[in-house]
Amino acid sequence: MTEKRSDYRKKVKQQKSKKVLHKIKSAFNDEAELDVNADFKRDPVTDQTTQQKRTSQEKQTPPATTSKKEGVADKGLRLKRRLNQAILIVLVLIVLVLLALFHL
């Protein structure tokens, strides 16, 4: 006896869902060995030394709160000026378009 079309579709749909679940599970599987180019592999010794350097640099740098606040204020003023200039340019362009529409 032959398979009905609806039965066949159900079977194919189940197979596809199993494949998708398998792909998702394998993406999170750490046991799978990847073929990675040797140039891009990390060396555990140099990785540890870079982490140690980062932590020592973070400890040595003093917090510069006053200069950061001034820098943030300067950036805010620059952005404010640029925004005002952009608004002015847009208004001038709108006026020019309106003049061109009604006078030409």
C-alpha positions as CSV (number, residue, x, y, z in Angstrom):
1,M,0.0,0.0,0.0
2,T,1.3,3.4,-0.9
3,E,1.8,6.3,1.5
4,K,-0.6,9.1,1.5
5,R,0.6,12.6,0.6
6,S,-0.3,14.0,4.1
7,D,1.7,11.2,5.8
8,Y,4.7,11.8,3.5
9,R,4.6,15.5,4.3
10,K,4.4,14.8,8.1
11,K,7.4,12.5,7.8
12,V,9.5,15.0,5.9
13,K,8.5,17.8,8.3
14,Q,9.6,15.7,11.3
15,Q,12.9,14.8,9.6
16,K,13.6,18.5,8.9
17,S,12.8,19.5,12.4
18,K,15.2,16.8,13.7
19,K,17.9,18.1,11.4
20,V,17.4,21.7,12.6
21,L,17.6,20.5,16.3
22,H,20.7,18.5,15.5
23,K,22.4,21.5,13.9
24,I,21.5,23.7,16.9
25,K,22.8,21.1,19.4
26,S,26.0,20.6,17.4
27,A,26.6,24.4,17.3
28,F,26.8,24.5,21.1
29,N,28.8,21.2,21.4
30,D,32.3,22.1,22.6
31,E,33.6,18.5,22.1
32,A,33.6,18.8,18.3
33,E,37.0,19.5,17.0
34,L,37.3,22.3,14.4
35,D,39.8,22.5,11.6
36,V,41.4,25.9,12.3
37,N,44.3,27.4,10.5
38,A,47.4,27.3,12.7
39,D,48.0,31.0,12.3
40,F,44.7,31.8,14.0
41,K,45.1,29.5,17.0
42,R,45.8,31.0,20.4
43,D,48.9,30.2,22.3
44,P,47.9,29.6,26.0
45,V,51.1,31.0,27.3
46,T,50.9,34.3,25.4
47,D,47.1,34.5,26.2
48,Q,47.9,34.4,29.9
49,T,50.6,37.0,29.7
50,T,48.4,39.4,27.8
51,Q,45.7,39.0,30.4
52,Q,48.3,39.7,33.2
53,K,49.5,42.8,31.3
54,R,45.9,44.1,31.0
55,T,45.2,43.7,34.6
56,S,48.5,45.4,35.6
57,Q,47.8,48.3,33.3
58,E,44.3,48.7,34.7
59,K,45.7,48.9,38.2
60,Q,48.4,51.4,37.3
61,T,46.2,54.0,35.5
62,P,44.8,56.6,38.0
63,P,41.2,57.7,37.4
64,A,41.1,61.0,35.5
65,T,37.6,62.1,36.4
66,T,38.1,65.8,35.9
67,S,39.6,65.5,32.4
68,K,36.9,63.0,31.4
69,K,34.2,65.4,32.5
70,E,35.7,68.3,30.6
71,G,36.1,66.0,27.5
72,V,32.4,64.9,27.8
73,A,31.3,68.6,28.1
74,D,33.4,69.6,25.1
75,K,31.9,66.8,23.0
76,G,28.4,67.8,24.1
77,L,29.0,71.4,23.0
78,R,30.4,70.3,19.7
79,L,27.5,68.0,19.1
80,K,25.1,70.8,20.1
81,R,26.7,73.2,17.6
82,R,26.6,70.6,14.8
83,L,23.0,69.8,15.5
84,N,22.1,73.5,15.4
85,Q,24.0,73.9,12.1
86,A,22.2,70.9,10.6
87,I,18.8,72.2,11.7
88,L,19.6,75.6,10.1
89,I,20.7,74.0,6.8
90,V,17.5,71.9,6.7
91,L,15.4,75.0,7.3
92,V,17.2,77.0,4.6
93,L,16.8,74.1,2.1
94,I,13.1,73.8,2.9
95,V,12.6,77.6,2.3
96,L,14.5,77.2,-1.0
97,V,12.3,74.3,-2.1
98,L,9.1,76.2,-1.2
99,L,10.3,79.3,-3.2
100,A,11.2,77.1,-6.2
101,L,7.8,75.4,-6.0
102,F,5.7,78.6,-5.8
103,H,7.7,81.0,-7.9
104,L,8.8,78.8,-10.8
